[in-house]
């Protein structure tokens, strides 16, 4: 009788623990932002990567210029390149490093293309809403923990990244039916991380002029994580391309190009600033931008993706997967 009572008590305790965990997870998923509107879709990119990780041979990593400027569908249809864009608004070099590390642990890509656009900011750059869009969707791992630690502001706490409900518990004020409806499943809202922008906001000029100081230096933290990314890829046998997505944004400097090129040369890899190739790409910043040249819209993304696909095929060993059934099934659904 004592044994039966003990077993019954153990089962009761286990059921209570399971129920508490289930309720905690459910409440967390309900209260987490769903990023359903057009302005916040990039908050879904991180979590949408994992179902696609096993068919992601090329990884594009960077900030908003990347998720609006590179269309993986174009790369697949023209070149059989199966790619995913792991980028978020204001994604720093340290977040990009951990996105790359996490991806290599999931499914080692053949090529990583790391955008340099955000390297121009200082070490103390913190933008919590953008950081949370990147980090909250990451699977629980050492990469997520270290990414949060590297990215947090002074008033943020690690526990709020590990248990997001501690940060988002006050969202009940803006609670909607969609929070329950999409608590457990959200259909993809990006094209393998690409978010098409159909707006047209013509640039005032086609002339490329940088306003950055000729003495501008890459900050220590940015250089540290750039080197860490290069060494991470080298240690894992992953090809790496450093690039800058084309734009007419003036907040760049020739000095940054010189420093990035020097680091790339040191490791024997390539850095290419595609700002210099706008005419070769066929970009027309009267039509191919939504915001006067800072980003590419859908027509600009198509042109750049075609040019980038040709460049990758000419310079890197990347598989054409159009005859692979697993890949064909995935992209047919897409």
Secondary structure, 3 states (H helix, E strand, C coil): CHHHHHHHHHHHHHHHHHHHHHHHHHHHHHHCCCCCCCCCHHHHHHHHHHHHHHHCCEEEEECHHHHCCCCHHHHHHHHCCCEEEEECCCCCHHHHHHHHHHHHHHCCCCEEEEECHHHHCCCCCCCHHHHHHHHCCCCCCHHHHHHHHHHCCCCCCHHHHHCCHHHHHHHHHHCCHHHHHCCCCCCCCCECCECCCCCCCCCCCCCCCCCCCCCCCCCHHHHHHHHHHHHHHHHCCCEEEEEECCCCCCCCCHHHHHHHHHHHHHHCCEEEEHHHHHHHHCCCCCCCCCCCCCCCCHHHHHHHHHHHHHHHHHHCCCCCCCCCHHHHHHHHHC
